[in-house]
Amino acid sequence: MRKLREHLHWYLLVALFAAAVLIWYALVHEDRAGVFTVAFLDVGQGDAIFIESPTGNQALLDGGPNKSVLRALGKAMPFYDHTIDLLIVTNPDKDHFAGFIDVLRAYKVAVVVEPGTIGASAEFKVFKDEVAKEKAARVFARRGQQINLGGGVILEILFPDRDVEGLETNTGSIVAKLVYGSTSFLLMGDAPEAIENYLVGLDGKRLDSDVLKAGHHGSRTSTSDALLGLASPAFAVISAGKENRYGHPHAEVLERLKRFEVKTLGTYEQGTIVMESDGETVRLKK
């Protein structure tokens, strides 16, 4: 009889725990209904943007310079979630892709999108080997591609619009626009001013966005007057390391953003920056 009571006690505890987990899971997903999340992860001197659609589909645009992205993802994703639907490498410089090596080892990944520029580093070869081991589908980005992330969220590729194998890595960087309802995020990668001006000529007012991810970590070679005039963002996010040796963000860029009355946020000051959209407005999550 004593053993029976002990077994019943154990089963009751397991049942209560399972019920608590199910209730927690339901509440979390109820809270997410209709909410689109973009988190600019604090990975030091590099880029990493975690994207989650209202249906729970996830993408990671850039992986930062090292495994610090795993710690940031651990805070952005539920502990039980070990899958990421889509990885996007905006360019093959270490501060954008190196963290993906550890992501591919820790998470199940379905698709990897690349710009097509040449990555000559030893780390990039390791990255390609990990993609092959994962058996993830490889896709080369081209202008006009629209990736449906679910729940009405579309990731549109604006650049490259050609074979960029022979281009410098920043010049061939992926530029993309995330659209959800009437809200949008313009993600500039490391694109320099020449590419910004090219897109200004191609897209004009279609560049209008609520949030601008400033190009090349706030370097003076990006975030031009022409781009700011057409994008007219309410927010600009700069992903850079605190007291980095490159001097990012440059004072000229900060002055430009101030002149255009753009609220500027930086991972070097705020850490990870999380924004949410309901399809009508974008809000900064506290």
SULPEHU-V416029 format. One record per residue. PHI is phi in degrees with one decimal (none if undefined). OMEGA is omega in degrees with one decimal (* if undefined). BURIAL is 1 if it has 16 or more other ideal C-beta (glycine too) atoms within 10 Angstrom, else 0. Layout:
# SULPEHU-V416029
PHI/OMEGA/BURIAL
PHI/OMEGA/BURIAL
This chain:
# SULPEHU-V416029
none/-179.3/0
-63.1/179.2/0
-63.5/178.8/0
-62.1/178.8/0
-62.8/179.8/0
-63.8/178.9/0
-65.1/179.2/0
-62.3/179.0/0
-62.0/-179.8/0
-64.7/179.9/0
-62.5/179.5/0
-65.3/178.3/0
-62.2/179.2/0
-62.6/-179.5/0
-63.9/179.0/0
-65.3/178.8/0
-63.8/179.7/0
-61.5/178.9/0
-63.8/179.5/0
-63.0/178.9/0
-63.6/-179.7/0
-63.5/178.4/0
-64.5/178.6/0
-60.2/-179.4/0
-61.1/-179.7/0
-64.8/179.8/0
-65.4/179.3/0
-60.9/-177.3/0
-73.5/174.8/0
-66.2/178.7/0
-64.6/-176.9/0
-82.3/-175.2/1
-53.8/177.6/0
77.2/-176.1/0
-104.7/177.0/1
-108.3/-174.3/1
-117.3/173.1/1
-128.1/-178.7/1
-116.9/176.1/1
-87.1/-169.0/1
-77.0/176.2/1
-82.4/179.7/1
-122.7/-177.6/1
77.4/-177.5/1
-81.8/-178.7/1
175.6/179.8/1
-118.5/170.0/1
-162.4/-177.0/1
-124.3/178.7/1
-93.7/-175.4/1
-123.8/176.9/1
-134.5/-179.5/1
-79.4/178.4/1
-60.1/179.3/1
-88.3/177.7/0
94.1/175.3/0
-67.2/-172.0/1
-127.8/174.5/1
-135.6/175.1/1
-126.4/-179.9/1
-95.6/-174.0/1
73.6/-173.7/1
-123.9/179.0/1
72.7/-171.7/1
-86.0/-174.1/1
-164.5/-174.8/1
-71.6/176.2/1
-59.4/178.2/1
-63.0/179.9/1
-65.0/178.0/1
-64.5/179.5/0
-66.2/177.5/1
-65.5/178.9/1
-60.4/177.4/0
-87.9/-176.6/0
-88.3/-175.3/1
-115.0/175.3/1
-62.1/-175.4/0
-61.5/-175.6/0
-86.6/-173.3/0
-92.1/-179.4/0
-124.5/176.4/0
-128.8/171.7/0
-131.7/-173.1/1
-68.0/-168.8/1
-144.4/169.7/1
-110.8/178.3/1
-124.7/177.4/1
-98.8/-177.0/1
-72.8/171.7/1
-160.2/-173.0/1
-87.0/171.3/1
-87.2/-171.1/1
-56.1/-176.7/1
-71.6/178.1/1
-112.6/-172.9/1
-116.7/-167.4/1
-58.8/178.2/1
-64.5/178.8/1
-64.7/178.9/1
-58.3/179.4/1
-75.4/176.6/1
-62.0/-179.6/1
-65.4/178.0/1
-81.5/-174.8/0
-103.8/-175.1/0
-126.7/171.9/1
-83.1/-175.5/0
-120.9/-176.8/1
-91.8/-172.2/0
-136.8/174.4/0
-122.9/178.3/1
-106.6/-178.2/1
-128.9/179.8/1
-81.3/-177.8/1
104.0/173.5/1
-72.0/-173.6/1
-85.2/172.8/0
-103.6/-173.0/1
-96.0/-174.8/0
-76.4/176.1/0
-62.3/179.7/0
-63.9/-179.0/1
-69.4/175.3/1
-64.8/176.9/0
-61.4/178.1/0
-58.1/-179.3/1
-63.7/176.9/1
-63.3/179.5/0
-67.4/176.2/1
-61.9/179.4/1
-64.1/177.9/0
-61.7/-178.6/0
-71.1/-176.2/1
60.2/176.1/0
-76.8/175.8/1
-69.4/178.0/0
-105.1/-179.1/0
-129.0/175.3/0
-96.3/-174.8/0
-68.5/173.9/1
-144.0/179.5/1
-51.5/179.0/0
98.4/176.0/0
-64.8/176.2/0
-125.6/-178.5/0
-100.8/-179.6/1
-83.8/-179.5/0
-89.6/178.1/1
95.7/177.0/0
68.3/179.4/1
93.6/179.9/0
-90.9/179.8/1
-120.7/172.2/0
-105.2/-177.5/1
-104.5/177.7/1
-84.5/177.2/1
-98.5/179.2/1
-156.4/11.6/1
-81.3/177.5/1
-114.6/-175.4/0
-160.0/172.2/0
-71.7/-175.6/0
-109.2/-175.9/1
-54.7/-176.8/0
-90.2/-177.7/0
-86.6/171.4/1
-60.0/-169.3/0
-59.6/179.7/1
-68.2/-179.8/1
-63.6/179.8/1
-91.3/-176.2/1
-61.5/173.6/1
-68.9/170.2/1
-116.3/-175.0/1
-139.3/176.5/1
-125.9/175.0/1
-93.9/-178.5/1
-126.5/174.4/1
-141.1/-175.9/1
61.4/179.1/0
-96.1/-179.4/0
-107.8/-178.4/1
-156.5/179.3/1
-127.0/178.2/1
-100.7/-172.1/1
-110.0/-167.5/1
-92.1/-178.4/1
55.0/176.7/1
-109.8/-174.6/1
-57.2/178.2/1
-81.9/-176.2/1
-58.6/-179.6/1
-60.1/178.4/0
-73.2/175.1/1
-56.0/-178.8/1
-64.6/177.0/0
-61.7/179.7/1
-70.6/175.0/1
-58.2/178.5/1
-67.8/-179.0/0
-77.1/-167.4/0
-105.7/179.0/1
53.1/-174.9/0
-69.9/176.6/0
-66.7/177.1/0
-78.3/-179.9/1
-53.2/-175.3/0
-148.8/175.7/1
-74.5/-175.5/1
-130.2/175.1/1
-112.8/168.6/1
-87.4/-173.6/1
-58.5/-177.6/1
-68.8/171.6/1
51.6/170.8/1
61.7/-179.5/1
86.6/177.0/1
-64.7/-180.0/1
-67.5/-179.5/1
-83.1/-179.1/1
-134.9/177.8/1
59.9/-177.4/1
-76.8/174.9/1
-58.4/-177.7/0
-61.7/179.4/0
-66.6/-178.7/1
-62.8/-179.7/1
-64.2/-178.9/0
-89.6/179.7/1
-71.1/-179.4/1
39.0/-177.1/1
-73.5/171.6/1
-79.4/-179.3/0
-125.2/166.5/1
-125.6/178.0/1
-115.0/177.3/1
-114.6/179.7/1
-100.6/-177.4/1
-156.5/178.7/1
-81.7/178.7/1
-65.0/178.4/0
52.0/-179.6/0
-71.6/-173.6/0
-76.3/-179.7/0
-91.6/-177.8/0
74.8/177.0/0
-82.4/-5.2/1
-78.7/-179.7/1
-74.5/-178.6/1
-58.4/179.8/0
-64.0/179.4/0
-66.6/178.4/1
-60.9/178.9/1
-67.8/177.0/0
-60.2/-179.3/1
-61.7/177.7/1
-63.9/-179.2/0
-63.9/178.6/0
-88.4/176.5/1
57.8/178.2/0
-99.9/176.1/1
-71.8/-173.3/0
-105.5/179.3/1
-122.4/-179.9/1
-136.5/177.7/1
-64.9/179.2/1
-70.0/177.1/1
-111.8/-174.4/0
-90.2/-171.1/0
76.0/178.8/0
-61.3/-177.5/1
-114.0/-176.5/1
-110.8/176.9/1
-123.5/179.2/1
-127.9/177.2/1
-130.0/173.1/1
-101.3/-178.5/0
96.4/179.1/1
-119.4/179.7/0
-136.5/175.0/0
-107.9/178.0/1
-127.0/176.5/0
-83.8/-179.0/0
-79.5/-178.7/0
-79.3/*/0
